[in-house]
Amino acid sequence: AAADDEDDPIATASERVSELLDAGDDAAAQAVLAALTAEDVAEAYALAVADAALSSQFSVAGLKSLRSFAAIVLGQGGELVTGHASSVELVQQFLAMDEDMTFDDKLRTGGSLLALFMCLYPEPVDELFLEDGPEARACARYLNMLDPEIRQREARKEVRRLLTSELDAQLMGLAACVEDDFDEKLEAFEAEIPALFQLLRADKDDACQSLQTSSRSAFGKMVASACRLVRGGEKAGAVSLVERLLDTSRLVLFKIGEFEFEEEGAWPGYEDLVESNLNAIALSETSRDPLYAEYARAFVLQVLRENVDMEAVESDMCILKCLLSQNTYVARDANTEAYISGLEVAVLQWAEDSGSAAATPLPNTGKAGGLIRALDLADVTEEEARRDALVRVSQRLMVDQRMGRDQVGFACTLLDLPDTALAALIQKEDRNKLQQDVVELVDRFVNADASGEQTEVANRLKLIVQDHSSFGVTLEATCALVEEVIQTKLASTVHESFAAEEVGDMPGTKKWLQSTTKLPELLAALADEQPQISTDVSLQDVLTEDEELKLSDFCWELEESMDVENEQLATRILQLLGMKR
């Protein structure tokens, strides 16, 4: 009633002092209180405390102002306990007038009062404060909070509410701040956390639970924003936001880990902390896979291009994997591709910028490099990735930039691979080119309608075999490759005939089988020039037993057709099956 009375000088003074303290003008607030008696100061202080406990909008900022009020009271020789006891009675009078106030509302208000009392004293209160202190007895008398466990529970609830709301505001501020201001604000937040815990008398459980709750909410919103940026094509903005997310999450995890470190005596590590505190905050975000892959690429390039402290960022990809609820296999594939593409870009950039500089292995790569740990790549996978990068790089350098084979050896040095890796790669590429040419000519031979075209194709194949050294392949390997390609084509023509038969295309079926009979003729023509090529061809080597049975049945049907051409075709196929001489 006094608080609502505009003519009450104490209520007016209490409201004025609160306004001045909120504005940071402690001197003016002291001057207002100096004009009051000690009893009036205690009553004005009690009104301010009661108003704070009843307010649903009370925050840490209000608590700081109220602590300044308490400091002034103490500085003028007053006692806080007197005002606290009066504030409980004032709250009880207000609650009695509010018919809508439930029992739970009364408990919450009592918890707010007790939390305020604990925080307003300049030094931490002892363990008996909530059990048998004057304020506890007042709450038991006026608010029916008779059980000490209830007083403890409700007070801690209010502490966590204040702590969580403040952390929410600060973390969301970090998420929304511009990139240039982020480092400064993060440092300020790091410095503020211990003071905040001390102000609210937060214990380990309060601190850990509030940090976890607030960070999950803030980080979830940051992830959703980053995913929207990726979908909109703003990849650089998404990467920047993820970097801020990781910097903030490392700080939060470190603060949570400090409590576990004190209790268990050993630093638990970021990986364990993120698994237990921040895992799966983006389960509903469908575009998290592209976001993870985009940041992985940016991460690898940053590590390769800059002198990055790997110890500081080694856990980043593990943290991001947990935050985005990434499947282990999806994350590994994304990391591997990011590593390969990052190596490719770094090597090509070095080739463009280095001039005559001597090549040295790229930083943080190889089996002993930090990237293998940061990306969680197994030794075998990591080396395969460097070899895959060498494939891409050599193709770009020799094809796009027209470098000679003897000019790209620096890529092996940069990728920390032996010179033999490039030689093996070139040999493999040459063999692939040879195989591609042979396959193309064999296909042309099978599809040729005129004998003159078949002869031309056979002659070109003979020239390829003779010129095997230009492909860097031995004569024996070239002959074996030709035999392998023809045997493969032999099987494929039979399979094509089966497909044609299944749809009732008899002309197509016979056409494919006629192609089958041409291939041994091609082998024979090649063997005339190169005796190392075997002419021993059998469909039994390339077909399954079921396929052999199906083909032989079809040949018997052709023989029974009483058509000379069909009989000749059936006889040749049965000879290739080893069923006729």
PyMOL commands that set and color helices and strands:
alter all, ss='L'
color gray80, all
select helices_A, chain A and resi 9-22+26-34+38-54+60-75+80-97+103-120+129-132+134-142+148-176+179-199+204-231+235-264+270-277+288-305+310-313+316-323+328-353+370-374+379-400+405-407+410-414+419-447+451-466+468-471+475-502+506-529+539-541+545-559+564-576
alter helices_A, ss='H'
color red, helices_A
deselect
rebuild
show_as cartoon
